[in-house]
């Protein structure tokens, strides 16, 4: 075999073996990068929820951490603060919905989304949050609005 035939043979080997291998490595790297991006998004959203909970703690007089809502009558100023806090929360939920939720989720995405659905269910169990929901959802994404209202109805039905 002369040098030209050797190079031609090696080019065939690269084409048959190397190119598919490079494509597979590229696709695996893309999948890993996508997973890292998803987890980074989830982490940022989790950080925002943690900041939201700090806001709730700073407004402890509103008793927003009680599952059944405030037992006492709230002043107009307290009602206004509660509504503003609910607005921040619904905005956070919508952002999570838009960034994480998909109709057909893989196992990893489903795992990430499940914690957000749990947070949403926890809040829609509260009568004061459910009562404020129609006003809070005005101007929000239609799919998100439909989703959270469905959760609210499910939780309302589960409480009966």
Backbone as JSON, one array per atom type, in Angstrom:
{
  "sequence": "XXXXXXXXXXXXXXXXXXXXXXXXXXXXXXXXXXXXXXXXXXXXXXXXXXXXXXXXXXXXXXXXXXXXXXXXXXXXXXXXXXXXXXXXXXXXXXXXXXXXXXXXXXXXXXXXXXXXXXXXXXXXXXXXXXXXXXXXXXXXXXXXXXXXXXXXXXXXXXXX",
  "N": [[0.85, -1.17, 0.0], [0.59, 2.15, -0.89], [1.49, 5.51, 0.13], [-0.57, 7.33, -0.49], [-2.82, 5.64, -0.69], [-2.91, 4.77, 1.94], [-3.49, 7.13, 3.34], [-5.98, 7.61, 2.22], [-7.41, 5.39, 3.13], [-7.28, 5.88, 5.9], [-8.79, 8.24, 5.98], [-11.3, 7.24, 5.37], [-11.73, 5.66, 7.63], [-11.85, 7.64, 9.61], [-14.13, 8.97, 8.72], [-16.1, 6.97, 8.9], [-15.95, 6.08, 11.59], [-14.99, 8.15, 13.31], [-16.52, 10.52, 12.76], [-19.31, 9.85, 13.42], [-18.81, 9.33, 16.15], [-17.94, 11.83, 17.05], [-20.29, 13.3, 16.66], [-22.01, 12.04, 18.48], [-20.69, 12.63, 20.9], [-20.95, 15.41, 20.85], [-23.79, 15.7, 20.97], [-24.32, 14.55, 23.49], [-22.94, 16.34, 25.09], [-24.44, 18.65, 24.6], [-26.87, 17.88, 25.76], [-26.09, 17.64, 28.43], [-25.37, 20.29, 28.94], [-27.85, 21.53, 28.6], [-29.27, 20.38, 30.74], [-27.79, 21.45, 32.87], [-28.39, 24.18, 32.49], [-31.15, 24.13, 32.98], [-31.17, 23.39, 35.68], [-29.86, 25.58, 36.73], [-31.71, 27.62, 36.22], [-33.79, 26.67, 37.81], [-32.55, 26.89, 40.3], [-32.18, 29.67, 40.53], [-34.87, 30.46, 40.57], [-35.66, 29.19, 42.92], [-34.12, 30.59, 44.75], [-35.35, 33.07, 44.51], [-37.86, 32.43, 45.56], [-37.13, 31.87, 48.16], [-36.32, 34.43, 48.95], [-38.8, 35.63, 48.77], [-40.11, 34.34, 50.89], [-38.67, 35.46, 52.99], [-39.65, 38.04, 52.83], [-42.28, 37.52, 53.57], [-41.84, 36.74, 56.22], [-40.89, 39.16, 57.21], [-43.22, 40.52, 57.28], [-44.81, 39.49, 59.34], [-47.07, 40.07, 60.83], [-49.18, 39.74, 59.15], [-49.72, 37.11, 59.09], [-49.13, 35.13, 57.14], [-47.95, 32.68, 56.96], [-49.53, 30.87, 58.18], [-51.54, 28.08, 57.61], [-54.29, 28.3, 57.26], [-54.74, 30.95, 56.94], [-55.06, 34.37, 58.14], [-56.33, 34.69, 61.39], [-57.37, 36.86, 62.63], [-59.05, 40.0, 62.16], [-57.94, 42.03, 59.54], [-56.35, 45.2, 59.16], [-56.98, 47.91, 56.82], [-54.58, 48.72, 55.71], [-52.98, 46.48, 56.21], [-54.35, 44.58, 54.68], [-53.84, 45.62, 52.17], [-51.03, 45.33, 52.02], [-50.91, 42.54, 52.16], [-52.19, 41.86, 49.76], [-50.36, 42.94, 47.94], [-48.15, 41.33, 48.47], [-49.19, 38.85, 47.74], [-49.41, 39.41, 45.03], [-46.71, 39.58, 44.26], [-46.03, 36.94, 44.74], [-47.69, 35.56, 42.88], [-46.59, 36.45, 40.54], [-44.05, 35.32, 40.7], [-44.76, 32.6, 40.65], [-45.84, 32.5, 38.07], [-43.58, 33.05, 36.51], [-42.03, 30.8, 37.13], [-43.69, 28.85, 36.02], [-43.61, 29.55, 33.28], [-40.9, 29.19, 32.71], [-40.22, 26.59, 33.5], [-42.32, 24.66, 33.3], [-43.65, 22.19, 31.12], [-45.64, 20.58, 28.65], [-45.06, 17.9, 27.94], [-42.94, 16.48, 29.93], [-39.59, 15.53, 30.7], [-38.08, 13.19, 33.01], [-36.34, 14.61, 34.76], [-37.12, 17.32, 34.44], [-39.75, 17.11, 35.29], [-39.34, 16.47, 37.95], [-38.18, 18.87, 38.86], [-40.31, 20.61, 38.35], [-42.34, 19.62, 40.0], [-41.88, 20.46, 42.65], [-42.51, 23.16, 42.46], [-45.2, 23.02, 41.8], [-46.13, 21.95, 44.18], [-45.64, 24.12, 45.93], [-47.45, 25.95, 44.83], [-49.89, 24.62, 45.22], [-49.94, 24.59, 48.0], [-50.33, 27.31, 48.56], [-52.75, 27.9, 47.2], [-54.54, 26.55, 48.73], [-55.22, 28.2, 50.74], [-57.87, 30.21, 51.7], [-57.94, 33.04, 51.55], [-56.0, 33.61, 49.64], [-56.99, 32.22, 47.41], [-59.38, 33.65, 47.07], [-58.38, 36.1, 46.25], [-57.25, 35.44, 43.87], [-58.57, 35.7, 41.21], [-58.29, 38.49, 40.62], [-55.53, 38.74, 40.86], [-54.64, 37.27, 38.72], [-55.24, 38.7, 36.49], [-54.21, 39.81, 33.38], [-52.09, 38.08, 33.32], [-50.23, 35.28, 31.92], [-52.2, 33.25, 29.83], [-52.26, 30.41, 29.8], [-50.91, 29.82, 32.17], [-52.67, 31.05, 34.01], [-54.97, 29.49, 33.67], [-53.91, 27.06, 34.55], [-53.21, 27.53, 37.32], [-55.66, 28.21, 38.36], [-57.04, 25.85, 37.96], [-55.63, 24.21, 39.74], [-56.4, 25.5, 42.1], [-59.14, 24.97, 42.15], [-59.08, 22.18, 42.34], [-57.87, 21.88, 44.87], [-59.73, 23.21, 46.47], [-61.9, 21.51, 46.15], [-60.83, 19.22, 47.32], [-60.75, 19.94, 49.96], [-63.33, 19.95, 50.81]],
  "CA": [[0.0, 0.0, 0.0], [1.41, 3.35, -0.93], [1.13, 6.57, 1.07], [-1.86, 7.88, -0.88], [-3.84, 4.66, -0.31], [-2.96, 4.77, 3.4], [-4.25, 8.32, 3.75], [-7.38, 7.42, 1.79], [-7.97, 4.43, 4.08], [-7.45, 6.58, 7.18], [-9.91, 9.18, 5.86], [-12.52, 6.44, 5.48], [-11.87, 5.28, 9.04], [-12.3, 8.84, 10.32], [-15.5, 9.23, 8.31], [-17.0, 5.92, 9.39], [-15.89, 5.93, 13.04], [-14.76, 9.4, 14.0], [-17.62, 11.47, 12.61], [-20.42, 9.5, 14.32], [-18.38, 9.49, 17.54], [-17.96, 13.27, 17.34], [-21.69, 13.71, 16.75], [-22.53, 11.52, 19.75], [-20.09, 13.43, 21.97], [-21.58, 16.73, 20.77], [-25.16, 15.6, 21.46], [-24.26, 14.33, 24.93], [-22.52, 17.61, 25.69], [-25.59, 19.54, 24.52], [-27.84, 17.44, 26.76], [-25.55, 18.01, 29.74], [-25.47, 21.75, 29.04], [-29.28, 21.84, 28.8], [-29.6, 20.0, 32.12], [-27.18, 22.46, 33.74], [-29.17, 25.41, 32.35], [-32.41, 23.91, 33.69], [-30.91, 23.42, 37.11], [-29.53, 26.96, 37.08], [-32.99, 28.33, 36.24], [-34.49, 26.21, 39.01], [-31.86, 27.45, 41.47], [-32.52, 31.09, 40.61], [-36.26, 30.55, 41.01], [-35.68, 28.8, 44.34], [-33.58, 31.74, 45.49], [-36.39, 34.1, 44.54], [-38.89, 31.99, 46.5], [-36.56, 32.07, 49.5], [-36.44, 35.87, 49.2], [-40.22, 35.89, 49.01], [-40.41, 33.9, 52.25], [-38.13, 36.48, 53.89], [-40.63, 39.12, 52.81], [-43.4, 37.05, 54.39], [-41.41, 36.83, 57.62], [-40.82, 40.58, 57.57], [-44.6, 40.96, 57.45], [-45.4, 38.42, 60.16], [-48.38, 40.48, 61.34], [-50.21, 39.3, 58.2], [-49.91, 35.69, 59.36], [-49.18, 34.45, 55.85], [-47.43, 31.31, 57.05], [-50.58, 29.98, 58.7], [-52.2, 27.37, 56.51], [-55.69, 28.72, 57.08], [-54.8, 32.41, 56.82], [-55.12, 35.16, 59.37], [-57.51, 34.47, 62.22], [-57.88, 38.14, 63.08], [-59.4, 40.95, 61.11], [-56.79, 42.84, 59.15], [-56.63, 46.6, 58.83], [-56.92, 48.18, 55.38], [-53.16, 48.74, 55.35], [-52.53, 45.09, 56.21], [-54.96, 43.94, 53.49], [-53.1, 46.13, 51.01], [-49.72, 44.66, 52.01], [-51.15, 41.13, 51.84], [-52.48, 41.78, 48.34], [-49.09, 43.18, 47.24], [-47.32, 40.12, 48.64], [-49.79, 37.84, 46.87], [-49.04, 39.79, 43.67], [-45.33, 39.15, 44.07], [-46.04, 35.48, 44.68], [-48.28, 35.08, 41.63], [-45.59, 36.76, 39.52], [-43.02, 34.3, 40.83], [-45.34, 31.36, 40.15], [-45.96, 32.58, 36.61], [-42.23, 32.92, 35.96], [-41.66, 29.39, 37.24], [-44.49, 28.13, 35.03], [-43.11, 29.84, 31.94], [-39.53, 28.72, 32.53], [-40.0, 25.18, 33.84], [-43.42, 23.77, 32.93], [-43.82, 21.73, 29.74], [-46.7, 19.57, 28.56], [-44.4, 16.59, 28.0], [-41.69, 16.7, 30.67], [-38.77, 14.38, 31.02], [-38.06, 12.9, 34.44], [-35.64, 15.68, 35.47], [-37.96, 18.51, 34.43], [-40.91, 16.79, 36.13], [-38.87, 16.58, 39.33], [-38.04, 20.29, 39.16], [-41.62, 21.24, 38.34], [-43.17, 19.11, 41.09], [-41.73, 21.29, 43.85], [-43.28, 24.39, 42.23], [-46.62, 22.7, 41.92], [-46.39, 21.81, 45.61], [-45.76, 25.47, 46.48], [-48.71, 26.54, 44.35], [-51.0, 23.96, 45.92], [-49.93, 25.06, 49.38], [-50.91, 28.66, 48.63], [-54.16, 27.95, 46.77], [-55.37, 25.98, 49.8], [-55.62, 29.33, 51.58], [-59.06, 30.88, 51.18], [-57.66, 34.44, 51.21], [-55.26, 33.63, 48.38], [-57.95, 31.82, 46.36], [-60.31, 34.76, 46.85], [-57.66, 37.16, 45.53], [-56.7, 34.89, 42.63], [-59.05, 36.29, 39.95], [-57.66, 39.79, 40.41], [-54.1, 38.55, 40.71], [-54.35, 36.64, 37.43], [-55.53, 39.6, 35.37], [-53.03, 40.18, 32.59], [-51.07, 37.04, 33.36], [-50.26, 34.32, 30.83], [-53.47, 32.52, 29.85], [-52.04, 29.01, 30.19], [-50.6, 29.82, 33.6], [-53.91, 31.37, 34.73], [-55.8, 28.28, 33.63], [-53.25, 26.04, 35.37], [-53.31, 27.8, 38.76], [-57.08, 28.16, 38.73], [-57.36, 24.42, 38.05], [-55.09, 23.75, 41.03], [-57.24, 26.06, 43.17], [-60.4, 24.21, 42.18], [-58.76, 20.85, 42.87], [-57.63, 21.99, 46.31], [-61.0, 23.56, 47.09], [-62.68, 20.27, 46.17], [-60.2, 18.29, 48.26], [-61.02, 20.43, 51.32], [-64.75, 19.77, 51.15]],
  "C": [[0.9, 1.25, 0.0], [0.83, 4.4, 0.01], [-0.25, 7.14, 0.77], [-3.0, 6.94, -0.48], [-4.0, 4.62, 1.22], [-3.76, 5.96, 3.9], [-5.72, 8.19, 3.37], [-8.09, 6.45, 2.75], [-8.25, 5.1, 5.43], [-8.6, 7.59, 7.12], [-11.24, 8.44, 5.93], [-12.79, 6.03, 6.93], [-12.41, 6.46, 9.85], [-13.76, 9.11, 9.99], [-16.46, 8.23, 8.92], [-17.05, 5.86, 10.91], [-15.85, 7.29, 13.74], [-15.92, 10.37, 13.93], [-18.83, 11.09, 13.47], [-20.05, 9.66, 15.8], [-18.41, 10.97, 17.93], [-19.38, 13.78, 17.48], [-22.3, 13.27, 18.07], [-21.99, 12.34, 20.92], [-20.73, 14.82, 22.0], [-23.0, 16.69, 21.35], [-25.21, 15.38, 22.97], [-23.86, 15.6, 25.66], [-23.67, 18.61, 25.68], [-26.64, 19.18, 25.58], [-27.38, 17.83, 28.16], [-25.66, 19.52, 29.96], [-26.91, 22.17, 29.29], [-29.7, 21.52, 30.23], [-29.03, 21.01, 33.11], [-27.94, 23.78, 33.68], [-30.49, 25.29, 33.1], [-32.22, 23.99, 35.19], [-30.54, 24.82, 37.58], [-30.8, 27.81, 37.16], [-33.75, 27.96, 37.51], [-33.86, 26.82, 40.25], [-32.18, 28.93, 41.64], [-33.96, 31.29, 41.09], [-36.39, 30.2, 42.49], [-35.15, 29.93, 45.22], [-34.62, 32.85, 45.59], [-37.51, 33.72, 45.51], [-38.41, 32.16, 47.94], [-36.63, 33.55, 49.89], [-37.89, 36.26, 49.48], [-40.59, 35.48, 50.44], [-39.82, 34.85, 53.29], [-39.08, 37.67, 53.97], [-41.85, 38.76, 53.67], [-43.05, 37.14, 55.87], [-41.33, 38.27, 58.09], [-42.21, 41.18, 57.8], [-45.39, 39.92, 58.25], [-46.78, 38.78, 60.69], [-49.52, 40.06, 60.4], [-50.53, 37.81, 58.33], [-50.03, 34.86, 58.07], [-48.62, 33.03, 55.89], [-48.43, 30.34, 57.67], [-51.3, 29.35, 57.52], [-53.6, 27.89, 56.22], [-55.84, 30.23, 56.99], [-54.92, 33.07, 58.18], [-56.42, 34.9, 60.11], [-58.16, 35.79, 62.64], [-58.29, 38.99, 61.87], [-58.18, 41.81, 60.82], [-57.24, 44.26, 58.87], [-56.54, 46.77, 57.31], [-55.47, 48.16, 54.9], [-52.61, 47.31, 55.28], [-53.09, 44.34, 55.0], [-54.23, 44.35, 52.23], [-51.73, 45.45, 50.9], [-49.87, 43.19, 51.63], [-51.39, 40.97, 50.34], [-51.19, 42.01, 47.52], [-48.19, 41.95, 47.32], [-47.88, 38.99, 47.79], [-49.45, 38.13, 45.41], [-47.61, 39.38, 43.32], [-45.27, 37.64, 43.91], [-46.59, 34.97, 43.35], [-47.32, 35.35, 40.47], [-44.47, 35.72, 39.52], [-43.52, 32.96, 40.31], [-45.44, 31.37, 38.63], [-44.6, 32.41, 35.96], [-41.78, 31.47, 36.02], [-42.41, 28.56, 36.2], [-43.92, 28.32, 33.63], [-41.73, 29.25, 31.69], [-39.36, 27.21, 32.72], [-41.07, 24.25, 33.26], [-43.41, 23.45, 31.43], [-44.92, 20.68, 29.76], [-46.11, 18.17, 28.7], [-43.03, 16.79, 28.64], [-40.91, 15.41, 30.8], [-38.71, 14.24, 32.55], [-37.44, 14.04, 35.25], [-36.51, 16.94, 35.55], [-39.18, 18.3, 35.32], [-40.54, 16.93, 37.6], [-38.75, 18.05, 39.74], [-39.41, 20.97, 39.25], [-42.45, 20.84, 39.55], [-43.07, 19.97, 42.35], [-42.5, 22.6, 43.67], [-44.76, 24.14, 42.31], [-47.0, 22.54, 43.39], [-46.53, 23.17, 46.28], [-47.09, 26.1, 46.09], [-49.9, 25.93, 45.08], [-51.09, 24.43, 47.37], [-50.6, 26.43, 49.5], [-52.37, 28.69, 48.2], [-55.08, 27.25, 47.77], [-55.9, 27.08, 50.71], [-56.8, 30.04, 50.95], [-58.77, 32.32, 50.77], [-56.88, 34.55, 49.9], [-56.18, 33.26, 47.22], [-58.9, 32.95, 46.04], [-59.66, 35.88, 46.05], [-57.21, 36.73, 44.14], [-57.26, 35.51, 41.35], [-58.41, 37.65, 39.64], [-56.17, 39.67, 40.18], [-53.73, 38.03, 39.32], [-54.67, 37.54, 36.23], [-54.23, 40.0, 34.69], [-51.91, 39.16, 32.61], [-51.21, 36.11, 32.16], [-51.51, 33.44, 30.94], [-53.3, 31.07, 30.3], [-51.73, 28.9, 31.68], [-51.87, 30.07, 34.42], [-54.81, 30.15, 34.79], [-55.23, 27.21, 34.57], [-53.47, 26.3, 36.86], [-54.76, 27.78, 39.21], [-57.56, 26.71, 38.82], [-56.85, 23.85, 39.37], [-55.96, 24.24, 42.18], [-58.55, 25.3, 43.28], [-60.18, 22.8, 42.73], [-58.59, 20.89, 44.38], [-58.91, 22.37, 47.05], [-61.88, 22.31, 47.21], [-62.15, 19.26, 47.16], [-60.49, 18.67, 49.7], [-62.46, 20.19, 51.75], [-65.04, 18.44, 51.76]]
}
